[in-house]
Amino acid sequence: MSMLINGFSSCINKFFEQYLIDSNNKQLFIFQGFPLEFYQVLANINLEIKHISGSWDGNYPDVKNLDGLDILSYLLVSTGCTWCFYEEFIALTTCLKNFKAYKGNIYIVQNDIFSEYYPVPAKISREELAKELDDDTLSSENYILSQYYSDYKIYQDDILLSFINKHYESETGINIPEIKFFETISRNFAAKKLPQETPLKLISLDEAKYKLIKGELHSENFNIPDIHDNDFANIINKVNYRHL
């Protein structure tokens, strides 16, 4: 676990070398799809950035208890650089339709190791998800989970969730930039030359990505001989674990 914490600490510091914290102006970084350990590091790192509420309790948000009006009150009085969970942002959009009211810069920061489905540490049972997301005849207005998540997958014993994306201009009234976290920091890390490569088939890529974000891989240099797509190759570079 310490390896994962140290890795996230290094990554977050590198990220904010690219996106400088401006304590004299308002900034809101909305993080989407990261594991709990990432937020624990973010909340305790020696940088001038704080949770939008001023003090995070260390727990991943329970969407059943989120109140958009509470989050709006935090947003309007916030100063300097703040961060929040994507779920908190979704709750915020239920009562704020035009984000021009926020006199600062807003960024969506995505866990781009994954695409669409994320290892979100939300405390939601499979039964709850099946009830709300598997039945297309149900109205999302009557169910809370379906206002935040559009779909889910089961990987081994864990749940991967897909978000209802609410940060587009049609929803917020402003253009909010999307930032790919690992792609951003990879520009700042020198590649490590390792003595040997680990063969990896494309079919095993999802498992490698999942182990990476869980801190179960270290110092691996993957070789995927049947890869030809340049965009996909960029993903492999992130999985290469040279950042962590």
Secondary structure as GFF3:
##gff-version 3
##sequence-region A 1 244
A	DSSP	alpha_helix	2	18	.	.	.	ID=ss1
A	DSSP	beta_strand	26	32	.	.	.	ID=ss2
A	DSSP	alpha_helix	36	44	.	.	.	ID=ss3
A	DSSP	beta_strand	49	51	.	.	.	ID=ss4
A	DSSP	three_ten_helix	63	65	.	.	.	ID=ss5
A	DSSP	alpha_helix	68	77	.	.	.	ID=ss6
A	DSSP	beta_strand	81	85	.	.	.	ID=ss7
A	DSSP	alpha_helix	86	93	.	.	.	ID=ss8
A	DSSP	three_ten_helix	99	101	.	.	.	ID=ss9
A	DSSP	beta_strand	104	110	.	.	.	ID=ss10
A	DSSP	alpha_helix	126	133	.	.	.	ID=ss11
A	DSSP	three_ten_helix	140	142	.	.	.	ID=ss12
A	DSSP	three_ten_helix	145	147	.	.	.	ID=ss13
A	DSSP	beta_strand	149	155	.	.	.	ID=ss14
A	DSSP	beta_strand	158	163	.	.	.	ID=ss15
A	DSSP	alpha_helix	169	172	.	.	.	ID=ss16
A	DSSP	beta_strand	178	180	.	.	.	ID=ss17
A	DSSP	alpha_helix	181	186	.	.	.	ID=ss18
A	DSSP	beta_strand	198	199	.	.	.	ID=ss19
A	DSSP	three_ten_helix	202	204	.	.	.	ID=ss20
A	DSSP	alpha_helix	205	213	.	.	.	ID=ss21
A	DSSP	beta_strand	222	223	.	.	.	ID=ss22
A	DSSP	alpha_helix	230	239	.	.	.	ID=ss23
###
